[in-house]
Amino acid sequence: MWFLTDEQRMLQETVRSFARTELGPKIEHLDEIEGFNRESFYKMGQLGLLGITVKEEDGGTGLDAVSATLAMEEMAAVDASTALSYLAHSILCVNQIGVNGTKAQKEKYLPKLMSGEHLGGMGMSEPGAGSDALGMQTRAEKKADSYLINGSKTWITNGPGGDIFYVYAKTGPNKRDLSTFIMDSTMPGFTTGKKFKKMGMRASPTGELWFTDVSVPAANRVGEENQSVRAMMKNLDLERITISGISLGIARACIETATQYSKERKQFDKPIGAFQQIQERLTEAAAWYEACRALTYQAAKTWDLGLMVGKEASMMAAKAKLQSAQMATQVGLDAIQILGGYGYTREFPVERAMRDAKLIEIGAGTNEILRVVIARQMLGEVADALTSGK
Ligand SMILES: Cc1cc2nc3c(=O)[nH]c(=O)nc-3n(C[C@H](O)[C@H](O)[C@H](O)COP(=O)(O)OP(=O)(O)OC[C@H]3O[C@@H](n4cnc5c(N)ncnc54)[C@H](O)[C@@H]3O)c2cc1C
């Protein structure tokens, strides 16, 4: 891409090589057993990847959304599961503490999160509140110098085995009365529930968090009481841009595998790449991938330059994720089709890629919710009338 800086190209090379050497040899087995490459986080810490967007003055690497998206793309081209866990750690937890935390909170929590000693995650979704995140029921009740937190979170990436969580809870009677707390999994009353068995992203642990009378010091509240909605939505935008990088990495790997296979596999005495129907799948995949790549990095660059704010920024992030996620699933399916029977087996990584790709159509806002976000920006009140059934 023409606008990448030398620093970003270097980062791209570093993550590409890290993914090939550290993640590549392990992912097939970890996908099979639903394991987790926890060790890779220590190496990511050494490479400065865990605090990628945290300011240098706070001990981070001080890079931007374009860089974080590049890191996701390179990691996901080899191992999308670890890329997803990396996203939950670095963007949903570490970045948020870096952007919104106090000096004391940053000093207390960032060093171990950025070295990889601690694994981070973010708790927004609940059993009864997925797309309708503001419908969450977890409550934080103010005491003298602490909050008593009760409730549960579900679908939490890095929930099983995680140490530090950036958790949203209700602190008032209204739907938008949300506050944020940094919670440590060793706090009394904090337990983790079951780890989910999943179709894809099997080497990224997902599970439940349970809070029973967890006493959290008031010093762990991030930002003002009842004022977290705006910061939560803003981080969702960054999540949608960077997670699109995961879709791009998955698709790129599928296109490479399918192209190579089309050159080598012969049927009817010809490489299958000579057949126009195979060419159609390959060329459509390559063109859609490039279009999504342009859209995603445009969204990331726009974010970095602060060219769009509020709803406009949300719409840009939603467009990038809506297209990239659908593209990666379709490209995964096309790669399987091109590889025929081999594509349907675990001999080649494309079936894992397709299973992994599907998650991105659900997590960080489903396709349907992203269309709602885009429609609201395009149609204003008319869209709200439609979506609320008025
Ligand atoms: C592997 C994985 C990892 C995750 N990691 C995290 C994490 O780290 N932290 C976290 O907080 N959450 C996480 N999530 C949760 C994720 O963000 C939610 O799954 C997602 O927001 C959808 O919520 P839901 O699953 O409850 O589906 P629901 O909201 O129940 O939706 C069900 C269906 O209804 C549709 N729907 C809902 N509302 C509308 C509407 N208004 N218009 C049209 N259609 C609608 C949806 O699009 C979907 O098709 C993760 C999920 C998964 C699967």
PDBQT file of the ligand as one rigid body, heavy atoms in Angstrom, charges set to zero:
ROOT
HETATM    1  C1  LIG A 401     -15.937 -16.109  19.595  1.00  0.00    +0.000 C 
HETATM    2  C2  LIG A 401     -16.569 -14.889  20.167  1.00  0.00    +0.000 A 
HETATM    3  C3  LIG A 401     -15.798 -13.968  20.860  1.00  0.00    +0.000 A 
HETATM    4  C4  LIG A 401     -16.388 -12.856  21.475  1.00  0.00    +0.000 A 
HETATM    5  N1  LIG A 401     -15.615 -12.012  22.239  1.00  0.00    +0.000 NA
HETATM    6  C5  LIG A 401     -16.228 -11.051  22.977  1.00  0.00    +0.000 A 
HETATM    7  C6  LIG A 401     -15.474 -10.280  23.934  1.00  0.00    +0.000 A 
HETATM    8  O1  LIG A 401     -14.252 -10.445  24.079  1.00  0.00    +0.000 OA
HETATM    9  N2  LIG A 401     -16.142  -9.371  24.698  1.00  0.00    +0.000 N 
HETATM   10  C7  LIG A 401     -17.487  -9.153  24.562  1.00  0.00    +0.000 A 
HETATM   11  O2  LIG A 401     -18.019  -8.322  25.284  1.00  0.00    +0.000 OA
HETATM   12  N3  LIG A 401     -18.224  -9.851  23.654  1.00  0.00    +0.000 NA
HETATM   13  C8  LIG A 401     -17.626 -10.798  22.865  1.00  0.00    +0.000 A 
HETATM   14  N4  LIG A 401     -18.364 -11.535  21.965  1.00  0.00    +0.000 N 
HETATM   15  C9  LIG A 401     -19.814 -11.288  21.852  1.00  0.00    +0.000 C 
HETATM   16  C10 LIG A 401     -20.253 -10.717  20.514  1.00  0.00    +0.000 C 
HETATM   17  O3  LIG A 401     -19.934  -9.379  20.435  1.00  0.00    +0.000 OA
HETATM   18  C11 LIG A 401     -21.750 -11.019  20.380  1.00  0.00    +0.000 C 
HETATM   19  O4  LIG A 401     -21.870 -12.402  20.106  1.00  0.00    +0.000 OA
HETATM   20  C12 LIG A 401     -22.422 -10.210  19.307  1.00  0.00    +0.000 C 
HETATM   21  O5  LIG A 401     -22.469  -8.854  19.667  1.00  0.00    +0.000 OA
HETATM   22  C13 LIG A 401     -23.838 -10.710  19.009  1.00  0.00    +0.000 C 
HETATM   23  O6  LIG A 401     -24.579 -10.886  20.180  1.00  0.00    +0.000 OA
HETATM   24  P1  LIG A 401     -25.384 -12.248  20.423  1.00  0.00    +0.000 P 
HETATM   25  O7  LIG A 401     -24.442 -13.349  20.143  1.00  0.00    +0.000 OA
HETATM   26  O8  LIG A 401     -26.017 -12.182  21.756  1.00  0.00    +0.000 OA
HETATM   27  O9  LIG A 401     -26.492 -12.278  19.297  1.00  0.00    +0.000 OA
HETATM   28  P2  LIG A 401     -27.957 -11.546  19.360  1.00  0.00    +0.000 P 
HETATM   29  O10 LIG A 401     -27.795 -10.108  19.693  1.00  0.00    +0.000 OA
HETATM   30  O11 LIG A 401     -28.880 -12.348  20.197  1.00  0.00    +0.000 OA
HETATM   31  O12 LIG A 401     -28.384 -11.670  17.843  1.00  0.00    +0.000 OA
HETATM   32  C14 LIG A 401     -28.973 -12.844  17.283  1.00  0.00    +0.000 C 
HETATM   33  C15 LIG A 401     -29.327 -12.523  15.818  1.00  0.00    +0.000 C 
HETATM   34  O13 LIG A 401     -30.289 -11.448  15.784  1.00  0.00    +0.000 OA
HETATM   35  C16 LIG A 401     -29.787 -10.401  14.965  1.00  0.00    +0.000 C 
HETATM   36  N5  LIG A 401     -30.233  -9.099  15.480  1.00  0.00    +0.000 N 
HETATM   37  C17 LIG A 401     -30.144  -8.620  16.748  1.00  0.00    +0.000 A 
HETATM   38  N6  LIG A 401     -30.599  -7.364  16.811  1.00  0.00    +0.000 NA
HETATM   39  C18 LIG A 401     -30.984  -7.027  15.559  1.00  0.00    +0.000 A 
HETATM   40  C19 LIG A 401     -31.529  -5.844  14.961  1.00  0.00    +0.000 A 
HETATM   41  N7  LIG A 401     -31.763  -4.720  15.672  1.00  0.00    +0.000 N 
HETATM   42  N8  LIG A 401     -31.788  -5.856  13.623  1.00  0.00    +0.000 NA
HETATM   43  C20 LIG A 401     -31.551  -6.970  12.885  1.00  0.00    +0.000 A 
HETATM   44  N9  LIG A 401     -31.047  -8.104  13.383  1.00  0.00    +0.000 NA
HETATM   45  C21 LIG A 401     -30.755  -8.137  14.702  1.00  0.00    +0.000 A 
HETATM   46  C22 LIG A 401     -28.284 -10.556  15.025  1.00  0.00    +0.000 C 
HETATM   47  O14 LIG A 401     -27.643  -9.913  13.946  1.00  0.00    +0.000 OA
HETATM   48  C23 LIG A 401     -28.122 -12.069  15.012  1.00  0.00    +0.000 C 
HETATM   49  O15 LIG A 401     -28.216 -12.531  13.694  1.00  0.00    +0.000 OA
HETATM   50  C24 LIG A 401     -17.783 -12.630  21.312  1.00  0.00    +0.000 A 
HETATM   51  C25 LIG A 401     -18.555 -13.529  20.553  1.00  0.00    +0.000 A 
HETATM   52  C26 LIG A 401     -17.983 -14.652  20.011  1.00  0.00    +0.000 A 
HETATM   53  C27 LIG A 401     -18.862 -15.611  19.256  1.00  0.00    +0.000 C 
ENDROOT
TORSDOF 0
